């Protein structure tokens, strides 16, 4: 496919997204229906779509309308691309710009602040309040593609051994200060899952801040540990890689964990899927990586930025509080309760912990940290709570 044909495909996909269809499903269906498109074409189209979604407001304003075509015009303008080369009408490329399109759209310097930083209007007040003077720098950071990070499975390899194996496959990496197990991929990220280091369990794809959250969680040798909202199980595996113990994983939607047994086997660890954790006894650590706005990871899942509403946020904070209260009952004497979100919003983070301690005065905060996208990884929040007494 030519670059122009890729732009045309992205235009069609963005129009369907604007009509309400999920981006991932659209891309999967497009690939199935257009099998002539090679892996590079599919990857390039995916990049165009997601680059436009990260900057949905600003590229629409630069292009002059909220349509797939205008968004791609705006994206190309933001990149300084020659529109006459991409919009030719030749082959499978999009039609040339008409006079109205040439004159439509704002100049980059004329974009209003919230448009220019691609902040959703309805969530701007809570984001400003939560981020303070970092509001604009963080919002601008979320406009760009996230770095690719790997977690080195130190059960099977050292950082140096993993880097050497990756380098032999043409995948260059560098260490990252957020976690001692984190490697940032600097070239050929798309080769990772086809490579030996990944297949042999030496590395897993995991954001550096997510790794740092797992690093914060206290483990005792031979203890019992439960990842209560495990999702795909990334933090479960990160915990299990740190030492010996009995590791359990639970999720309200068990299908999210369908790949976890195979991933655990590849990593050389054992994880028990706990359908009813309340029947499995008490735990030394229960980690709750709760459902959240995902605002700290909007550059990875940009459509969530535009779908989230204040009402959604209010419902999520209720869910988070309920999960914390339930999970606290699973912690044994002297054990710890971990809490994590990939959110930048204080109502989901520090305020949630403060409210839990007010409801449960026997608990105290042992550690607490907000991770910012300005540190290189995603935006995460984590806290560790411990019961003041040995009572359950």
SULSUL-V346516 format. One record per backbone hydrogen bond with DSSP energy under -0.5 kcal/mol. NH is the residue of the N-H (numbers start at 0). CO is the residue of the C=O. If there is no record, write none. Layout:
BEGIN
<<NH | CO> <NH | CO>>
END
This chain:
BEGIN
<<5 | 1> <6 | 2> <7 | 3> <8 | 4> <9 | 5> <10 | 6> <11 | 7> <12 | 8> <13 | 9> <14 | 10> <15 | 11> <16 | 12> <17 | 13> <18 | 14> <19 | 16> <20 | 15> <25 | 21> <26 | 22> <27 | 23> <28 | 24> <29 | 25> <30 | 26> <31 | 27> <32 | 28> <33 | 29> <36 | 33> <41 | 37> <42 | 38> <43 | 39> <44 | 40> <45 | 41> <46 | 42> <47 | 43> <48 | 44> <49 | 45> <50 | 46> <51 | 47> <52 | 48> <53 | 49> <54 | 50> <55 | 52> <58 | 54> <59 | 55> <60 | 56> <61 | 57> <62 | 58> <63 | 59> <64 | 59> <66 | 64> <70 | 66> <71 | 67> <72 | 68> <73 | 69> <74 | 70> <75 | 71> <76 | 72> <77 | 73> <78 | 74> <79 | 75> <79 | 76> <80 | 75> <82 | 80> <84 | 81> <85 | 81> <86 | 82> <87 | 85> <88 | 93> <92 | 89> <93 | 85> <101 | 97> <102 | 98> <103 | 99> <105 | 60> <109 | 106> <110 | 107> <115 | 111> <116 | 112> <117 | 114> <118 | 113> <122 | 119> <123 | 119> <123 | 120> <126 | 122> <127 | 123> <128 | 124> <129 | 125> <130 | 126> <131 | 127> <133 | 130> <134 | 131> <137 | 133> <138 | 134> <139 | 135> <140 | 136> <141 | 137> <142 | 139> <143 | 140> <147 | 184> <148 | 146> <149 | 182> <150 | 203> <151 | 149> <151 | 180> <152 | 201> <153 | 151> <155 | 152> <156 | 152> <161 | 157> <162 | 158> <163 | 159> <164 | 160> <165 | 161> <166 | 162> <167 | 163> <168 | 164> <168 | 165> <169 | 166> <170 | 165> <171 | 169> <171 | 186> <173 | 183> <175 | 181> <178 | 175> <181 | 178> <182 | 149> <183 | 173> <184 | 147> <184 | 182> <185 | 171> <186 | 171> <190 | 187> <191 | 188> <193 | 190> <194 | 191> <198 | 194> <199 | 195> <200 | 197> <201 | 196> <202 | 196> <203 | 150> <205 | 148> <205 | 203> <210 | 206> <211 | 207> <212 | 208> <213 | 209> <214 | 210> <215 | 211> <216 | 212> <216 | 213> <221 | 243> <222 | 219> <222 | 243> <224 | 245> <225 | 284> <226 | 247> <227 | 225> <227 | 286> <228 | 286> <229 | 226> <229 | 249> <232 | 229> <236 | 232> <237 | 233> <238 | 234> <239 | 235> <240 | 236> <241 | 238> <242 | 239> <245 | 222> <246 | 244> <246 | 269> <247 | 224> <248 | 271> <249 | 226> <253 | 251> <255 | 252> <256 | 253> <257 | 254> <259 | 256> <260 | 256> <262 | 258> <263 | 259> <264 | 260> <265 | 261> <266 | 262> <267 | 263> <267 | 264> <268 | 263> <271 | 246> <272 | 270> <273 | 248> <273 | 271> <274 | 272> <276 | 273> <278 | 275> <279 | 276> <282 | 329> <283 | 223> <284 | 223> <285 | 335> <286 | 225> <287 | 285> <287 | 337> <288 | 286> <289 | 287> <289 | 339> <295 | 341> <296 | 293> <296 | 341> <297 | 294> <299 | 296> <300 | 296> <303 | 300> <304 | 300> <304 | 301> <305 | 301> <305 | 302> <306 | 302> <307 | 303> <312 | 308> <313 | 309> <314 | 310> <315 | 311> <316 | 312> <317 | 313> <318 | 314> <319 | 315> <320 | 316> <321 | 317> <322 | 318> <323 | 319> <324 | 320> <325 | 321> <326 | 322> <327 | 323> <328 | 324> <328 | 325> <329 | 326> <330 | 327> <331 | 282> <334 | 331> <335 | 283> <336 | 384> <337 | 285> <337 | 335> <338 | 382> <339 | 287> <340 | 380> <347 | 344> <348 | 344> <348 | 345> <350 | 345> <351 | 345> <352 | 348> <353 | 349> <354 | 350> <355 | 351> <356 | 352> <357 | 353> <358 | 354> <359 | 355> <362 | 359> <363 | 385> <365 | 363> <365 | 383> <366 | 383> <368 | 381> <370 | 368> <370 | 379> <374 | 371> <375 | 372> <378 | 295> <379 | 370> <379 | 377> <380 | 340> <381 | 368> <382 | 338> <383 | 366> <384 | 336> <385 | 363> <386 | 334> <387 | 361>>
END
